[in-house]
Amino acid sequence: MTSPVQLQHYIDGAWVPGTGSPITSYNPARPDEVVAQGLQAGPAEVEQAMTAAVAAKREWARTPAHERGAVLLRAAVVIEQNAEAWGLELAREEGKTRAEGRGEVLRAAQIFRYYGNDGDRTAGEIFSSPRRGEKILITRKPLGVVGVVTPFNFPIAIPAWKIAPALAYGNTVVWKPASTVPLLALRLAQALEAAGLPAGVLNLLIGPGSMGSSIVEHPALDGLTFTGSTGVGRRLAAEAAGRGVSVQAEMGGKNAAVVLADADLELAAEQVMLGAFRSTGQKCTATSRLIVAEAIADEFLATLAERANALAVGDPADPTVQMGPVVNDGARKSIRDGIDTALAQGARLIAGGQKYDDGDLASGYFIPPTILEIPADRELDVWREELFGPVLAVRRAASVEQAFELANDSEFGLSAALFTQDVTRALDAIDDLDVGILHVNSESAGADPHVPFGGAKKSGYGPKEQGTAAKEFFTHTTTVYLRGGTAGV
Ligand code: UN1
């Protein structure tokens, strides 16, 4: 057993112990094992972090984008060099498999590399003027001090998505990661420190949920980027908007995979399994609903059940494990309740559902990969509510139209997956599915850094993330009417 890592906060270029209450993170596969511990940040640290971010903002904004990018590129190298060790720590603290942990750390490095190279491509525009001797310039400038609030499920990749563009485009950051997974936050701040990031440009505060509001309420805040639950996101977005602060919030999903009768069923089964159960279903882009064409439904569900029952569930420390635990006891309880409610409301159990109350898995926060079919004439909560776990709710569709209608039958609209070999159907889906991200013949999760990421309907609020969208959010424009300084020209 590795000894616990001592948690600290990174403020104005220095590591400091907090003045708040104690915090401990545990291994969800073996909850008696402490991964990291320390003291949370308190109001004094919030104030210090904001003051440092304000003090650093002019100089960082003036630093040539090329130099800012060079820091990010050096950070990418440090992150990559630590992929193995940090990936293992990630798996130990969050519960995803070792391969996924390592993959996520490498993904963070890729994101830092992308934005490290993108900063000095930040182009403005020059317009002609209706007046002689004048040009009109539109130039992009950083927002200023940005608050970054990130969730537990991607402890380094989601922070990278937000922090890398914030820094590349010249902002300073005050960052509050989820308190359940503080260790990878510490690692990311260490990578940026090692890369030579100037003091005050990134400030990391490990603290309770209420700290998000303390950051948003601070008068010096210029922007807020949030990913997490719908409830918290809506509250923080409202608080930020009420203060005139630019806000970007990525929230819930209830993402559908639609499998049409002409699909390659082998491919569809493989991809639906990945979408539903990778990261133990704890992704906002996870597949939590399946809509399957009536004609192939029995065959497809039998294949899925077989695959789900064969999935190796266990401690991510074991490299052969394919699905780890959920993040904590609260998550396990609410997902179990969700499954019990679905069964009580008349769902048909296709796979999983058992409680792991005895045996090897009893001591960790394990949930089996679970598939539940909803009878045609029933309304079930599991169809609408995001459980954020390895639970897939299934409905059958009699026609393509009905399949698309069912896919849109959600207040959320983050991502969807469509399985078909018919290009006409795929083209229809682009127009008809109300989602921010559509995967045709691949799983509903997954995102590349150079293209926009974000949802339709209630999944997101404000500008999207990544690619050109990130530049839109993390900068504002100044329009300059520029004339020469000579009279009479
Ligand atoms: C992915 O689909 O690989 O919170 C990333 C989340 C998303 C990230 C999804 N913001 O799960």
Residues whose N, C-alpha, C, O or C-beta is under 5 A from the ligand:
A	BS01	UN1	T227 Q282 K283 C284 T285 A445 G446 A447
